[in-house]
Amino acid sequence: YGQEILDDGMSLEQRIPIEVRNAERDSESAGEPLLIGDKQKIIAQVVERYRSLAKARMIGDKEGVPVDVGMPDIRLEFEDLASAIKKKQLDVGKYKY
């Protein structure tokens, strides 16, 4: 789903260079170089955001509710899995002190 998901109207492939350029500009204006490790961290954060959105597309949010991830329809890809996860969470919650 990573190729199809849009966050603020942008795909993962569009978002990464924009975020890196923004960080480069910020770093340049502060008079400090943007190190390779910093760029890698930015990319990892962007990828994690899109992974979270892909997970939301597959099984919904924490409550199993469909989330708008910029695709034409808002639905769960795996409703049965989302229901099983929700049931497991409720079962575990019964045994908390």
C-alpha atoms as an extended CHARMM CRD file, in Angstrom:
* protein
*
        97  EXT
         1         1  TYR       CA              0.0000000000        0.0000000000        0.0000000000  PROA      1               0.0000000000
         2         2  GLY       CA              2.9850000000        2.2800000000        0.3750000000  PROA      2               0.0000000000
         3         3  GLN       CA              2.8380000000        3.2030000000       -3.2920000000  PROA      3               0.0000000000
         4         4  GLU       CA             -0.8430000000        4.1680000000       -3.1110000000  PROA      4               0.0000000000
         5         5  ILE       CA             -1.0750000000        5.9330000000        0.2430000000  PROA      5               0.0000000000
         6         6  LEU       CA             -1.1030000000        9.7170000000        0.2510000000  PROA      6               0.0000000000
         7         7  ASP       CA             -0.2320000000       11.7920000000        3.3010000000  PROA      7               0.0000000000
         8         8  ASP       CA             -1.3280000000       15.4000000000        2.7870000000  PROA      8               0.0000000000
         9         9  GLY       CA             -1.6950000000       14.5570000000       -0.9000000000  PROA      9               0.0000000000
        10        10  MET       CA              1.8650000000       13.2360000000       -1.2940000000  PROA      10              0.0000000000
        11        11  SER       CA              3.1740000000        9.7450000000       -1.8720000000  PROA      11              0.0000000000
        12        12  LEU       CA              6.1810000000        8.3410000000       -0.0400000000  PROA      12              0.0000000000
        13        13  GLU       CA              8.3670000000        8.9380000000       -3.0960000000  PROA      13              0.0000000000
        14        14  GLN       CA              7.3540000000       12.6000000000       -3.1940000000  PROA      14              0.0000000000
        15        15  ARG       CA              7.5990000000       13.1590000000        0.5610000000  PROA      15              0.0000000000
        16        16  ILE       CA             11.1570000000       11.9020000000        1.1580000000  PROA      16              0.0000000000
        17        17  PRO       CA             13.0410000000       14.3970000000       -1.0550000000  PROA      17              0.0000000000
        18        18  ILE       CA             10.9020000000       17.2700000000        0.2150000000  PROA      18              0.0000000000
        19        19  GLU       CA             11.6120000000       16.4210000000        3.8680000000  PROA      19              0.0000000000
        20        20  VAL       CA             15.3470000000       16.0330000000        3.1870000000  PROA      20              0.0000000000
        21        21  ARG       CA             15.4660000000       19.3520000000        1.2940000000  PROA      21              0.0000000000
        22        22  ASN       CA             13.6130000000       21.0970000000        4.1170000000  PROA      22              0.0000000000
        23        23  ALA       CA             16.0980000000       19.7150000000        6.6410000000  PROA      23              0.0000000000
        24        24  GLU       CA             19.0190000000       20.7810000000        4.4290000000  PROA      24              0.0000000000
        25        25  ARG       CA             17.6260000000       24.3180000000        4.2410000000  PROA      25              0.0000000000
        26        26  ASP       CA             17.0970000000       24.4310000000        8.0070000000  PROA      26              0.0000000000
        27        27  SER       CA             20.5920000000       23.1060000000        8.6130000000  PROA      27              0.0000000000
        28        28  GLU       CA             22.1230000000       25.5400000000        6.1300000000  PROA      28              0.0000000000
        29        29  SER       CA             20.3460000000       28.5120000000        7.6930000000  PROA      29              0.0000000000
        30        30  ALA       CA             21.6720000000       27.4200000000       11.0980000000  PROA      30              0.0000000000
        31        31  GLY       CA             25.1630000000       27.2490000000        9.6110000000  PROA      31              0.0000000000
        32        32  GLU       CA             25.5630000000       23.5500000000       10.3120000000  PROA      32              0.0000000000
        33        33  PRO       CA             25.9780000000       20.6950000000        7.8520000000  PROA      33              0.0000000000
        34        34  LEU       CA             23.2610000000       18.0640000000        7.5740000000  PROA      34              0.0000000000
        35        35  LEU       CA             25.0820000000       14.8200000000        8.2240000000  PROA      35              0.0000000000
        36        36  ILE       CA             24.3360000000       11.5530000000        6.4470000000  PROA      36              0.0000000000
        37        37  GLY       CA             23.0190000000       10.0320000000        9.6820000000  PROA      37              0.0000000000
        38        38  ASP       CA             20.5810000000       12.9300000000       10.0350000000  PROA      38              0.0000000000
        39        39  LYS       CA             19.3170000000       12.3550000000        6.4900000000  PROA      39              0.0000000000
        40        40  GLN       CA             18.9090000000        8.6500000000        7.2110000000  PROA      40              0.0000000000
        41        41  LYS       CA             16.9360000000        9.4630000000       10.3560000000  PROA      41              0.0000000000
        42        42  ILE       CA             14.6180000000       11.7880000000        8.4090000000  PROA      42              0.0000000000
        43        43  ILE       CA             14.0250000000        9.1300000000        5.7670000000  PROA      43              0.0000000000
        44        44  ALA       CA             13.3730000000        6.4790000000        8.4260000000  PROA      44              0.0000000000
        45        45  GLN       CA             10.8030000000        8.7500000000       10.1090000000  PROA      45              0.0000000000
        46        46  VAL       CA              8.9880000000        9.3630000000        6.8250000000  PROA      46              0.0000000000
        47        47  VAL       CA              8.9800000000        5.6580000000        5.9840000000  PROA      47              0.0000000000
        48        48  GLU       CA              7.6490000000        4.8340000000        9.4590000000  PROA      48              0.0000000000
        49        49  ARG       CA              4.8060000000        7.3180000000        8.9810000000  PROA      49              0.0000000000
        50        50  TYR       CA              3.7760000000        5.6570000000        5.7220000000  PROA      50              0.0000000000
        51        51  ARG       CA              4.0880000000        2.1910000000        7.2950000000  PROA      51              0.0000000000
        52        52  SER       CA              1.7240000000        3.3180000000       10.0400000000  PROA      52              0.0000000000
        53        53  LEU       CA             -0.7210000000        4.5530000000        7.4330000000  PROA      53              0.0000000000
        54        54  ALA       CA             -0.4340000000        1.2520000000        5.5230000000  PROA      54              0.0000000000
        55        55  LYS       CA             -1.1520000000       -0.6520000000        8.7400000000  PROA      55              0.0000000000
        56        56  ALA       CA             -4.1680000000        1.5890000000        9.3330000000  PROA      56              0.0000000000
        57        57  ARG       CA             -5.3790000000        0.7630000000        5.8190000000  PROA      57              0.0000000000
        58        58  MET       CA             -5.0580000000       -2.9560000000        6.4830000000  PROA      58              0.0000000000
        59        59  ILE       CA             -6.5220000000       -3.2350000000       10.0040000000  PROA      59              0.0000000000
        60        60  GLY       CA             -7.7050000000        0.2520000000       11.0220000000  PROA      60              0.0000000000
        61        61  ASP       CA             -6.7460000000        2.3690000000       13.9860000000  PROA      61              0.0000000000
        62        62  LYS       CA             -6.4280000000        1.1390000000       17.5890000000  PROA      62              0.0000000000
        63        63  GLU       CA            -10.1920000000        0.6520000000       17.6890000000  PROA      63              0.0000000000
        64        64  GLY       CA            -10.3070000000       -1.1770000000       14.3300000000  PROA      64              0.0000000000
        65        65  VAL       CA            -11.9430000000        1.7940000000       12.6280000000  PROA      65              0.0000000000
        66        66  PRO       CA            -11.0560000000        2.5300000000        8.9850000000  PROA      66              0.0000000000
        67        67  VAL       CA             -8.7080000000        5.4830000000        8.4790000000  PROA      67              0.0000000000
        68        68  ASP       CA             -8.5020000000        7.8650000000        5.5150000000  PROA      68              0.0000000000
        69        69  VAL       CA             -5.0660000000        7.2740000000        4.0190000000  PROA      69              0.0000000000
        70        70  GLY       CA             -5.5850000000        9.2090000000        0.7960000000  PROA      70              0.0000000000
        71        71  MET       CA             -6.9300000000        6.2860000000       -1.2050000000  PROA      71              0.0000000000
        72        72  PRO       CA            -10.1780000000        6.4370000000       -3.1840000000  PROA      72              0.0000000000
        73        73  ASP       CA            -12.1560000000        4.5420000000       -0.5450000000  PROA      73              0.0000000000
        74        74  ILE       CA            -12.0090000000        4.3530000000        3.2290000000  PROA      74              0.0000000000
        75        75  ARG       CA            -12.1700000000        0.7210000000        4.2970000000  PROA      75              0.0000000000
        76        76  LEU       CA            -10.2990000000       -2.0630000000        6.0250000000  PROA      76              0.0000000000
        77        77  GLU       CA             -8.4820000000       -4.5280000000        3.8160000000  PROA      77              0.0000000000
        78        78  PHE       CA             -8.5190000000       -7.2410000000        6.4960000000  PROA      78              0.0000000000
        79        79  GLU       CA            -11.6940000000       -6.8510000000        8.5620000000  PROA      79              0.0000000000
        80        80  ASP       CA            -11.4530000000      -10.3570000000       10.0370000000  PROA      80              0.0000000000
        81        81  LEU       CA             -7.9130000000       -9.6840000000       11.2520000000  PROA      81              0.0000000000
        82        82  ALA       CA             -8.9520000000       -6.3160000000       12.6930000000  PROA      82              0.0000000000
        83        83  SER       CA            -11.8270000000       -8.0050000000       14.5620000000  PROA      83              0.0000000000
        84        84  ALA       CA             -9.5230000000      -10.7270000000       15.9050000000  PROA      84              0.0000000000
        85        85  ILE       CA             -7.0220000000       -8.1210000000       17.1270000000  PROA      85              0.0000000000
        86        86  LYS       CA             -9.7730000000       -6.1030000000       18.7950000000  PROA      86              0.0000000000
        87        87  LYS       CA            -11.1600000000       -9.2410000000       20.4910000000  PROA      87              0.0000000000
        88        88  LYS       CA             -7.6730000000      -10.2030000000       21.7220000000  PROA      88              0.0000000000
        89        89  GLN       CA             -7.1740000000       -6.7110000000       23.1650000000  PROA      89              0.0000000000
        90        90  LEU       CA            -10.5050000000       -6.9050000000       24.9640000000  PROA      90              0.0000000000
        91        91  ASP       CA             -9.6960000000      -10.3720000000       26.3200000000  PROA      91              0.0000000000
        92        92  VAL       CA             -6.3250000000       -9.1840000000       27.6320000000  PROA      92              0.0000000000
        93        93  GLY       CA             -7.9960000000       -6.1290000000       29.1860000000  PROA      93              0.0000000000
        94        94  LYS       CA            -10.2390000000       -8.3990000000       31.2950000000  PROA      94              0.0000000000
        95        95  TYR       CA             -7.2540000000       -9.6460000000       33.2680000000  PROA      95              0.0000000000
        96        96  LYS       CA             -5.6590000000       -6.3170000000       34.1590000000  PROA      96              0.0000000000
        97        97  TYR       CA             -5.6460000000       -5.4750000000       37.8290000000  PROA      97              0.0000000000
